[in-house]
């Protein structure tokens, strides 16, 4: 029972880490695109919708996270008046989702091995 509790708490920490990574990469993306006004607020909005797309995509099918996450990134980015093509926005969104999920997935897998759950 103790390991289940530790795994649940670890899972929640990694969900928070996933949002944090998405936010960090969204902020770096906006800075790379030359956005200087309200970067933190814009990154939060962009990360929230991207995270929501990833979460809904993971519920329906794991592959859905790689479709809905970049789509949510693209749709939210359109409202921020960033000068970038549609295709580039989708590719940036996919890169942010893949990188964030890859880092968190590898970390969570290592955590599960550490606690003996895998």
N, C-alpha and C positions, 0 to 999 in steps of 0.2 A: 504494500500500500504506500509506503514511503517513497518508493521509486516512481510510482504513478504521480504522486503529488509533485515531486521534483521535475518530472517530465512535463507536467502541465504548466508549472511555473516557467520552466525553460522555454516551452513553446510560446508562452505569452511574451517573454522577453525577446524571442526571435521575431515575433510579429511586430513588436515595437521597433526592433532593429531594421526590419524590412521597410517600414515606413520612413525611418530615419535615413536609410540609404537612398530611397527614392527621392526624399526631400533634398538630400545633399546633391545628388546627381542632377535634379531639376534646377537647383540653385546654380550649380556650375554651368549647366546648359544656358540658362538665362544670362549669366555673366559673359559667357563665350559669345552670345549673340548681341552683346552690347547694351543689355538692359541695365539701367542704373537706378531707376526710381522704384522704390518699394520692392526690392528684389526678394526680401524675406517673405513678404506677404504674397507676392506672385508665386514664389516657389511653393509656399504652403498650399495655395489653391491648386496649383498644377499637380503637386504630389498627392493631395487628397483625392482628386479625381482619378489620377493614374492608379493609386493604391486601391480605390474602389473598383476600378475595372479589373485589376489583377485579382482581387478577392472574389468578385462575382465569377470571373473566368475559372478560378481554381475550384469553386463549388460545383460548377456544371461539368467541367472536364479540365484536366490540367492544361491541355493545349489551348483552351479558351483564354487563359491568362495572357498568352502571347498574342492574342487577337484583341481582346477587350482592353487590355492595359495600354498598348500603343494607340488604339483608337480613342480612348479617353484622353490620353496625352495630347493627341492631335486636335481633338475637338476643344479641349480647354485652351490649348495654345492659340487657336484661332481667335479667341476672345481677348488675348493679351497684345494684339497688334505687333507681333514679332515678325520681322521681315525675313521669312524663310519659306521655301517652297513646300507644297503639300507633301511631296514624296520624302523630302529631307526631314520634315517633322515626324512623319511616321517611322522612318528609320531611326531617328534619334530616340523616339519613344520606345521602339523595340529594343534598342541598345540599352536604354536605362532599365527596362523591365528584365531583360536577360541577365545583365550584370548584377542587379540587385537580388534577383531570385537565385542566381548562381552562388553569390557570396553567402547569403543567408542559408541556402540549402546545404552547402558544404559545411558551414558552421553548425547547423542543427544536426547533420549526420555525425559530425565529430562529437557533439554533445551526447547524442544517443549512444555512441560507442563508449564514451567516458562513463556514463552511468550504467552501462551494461544492458541497455534495452535493445541493442542490436548486435 
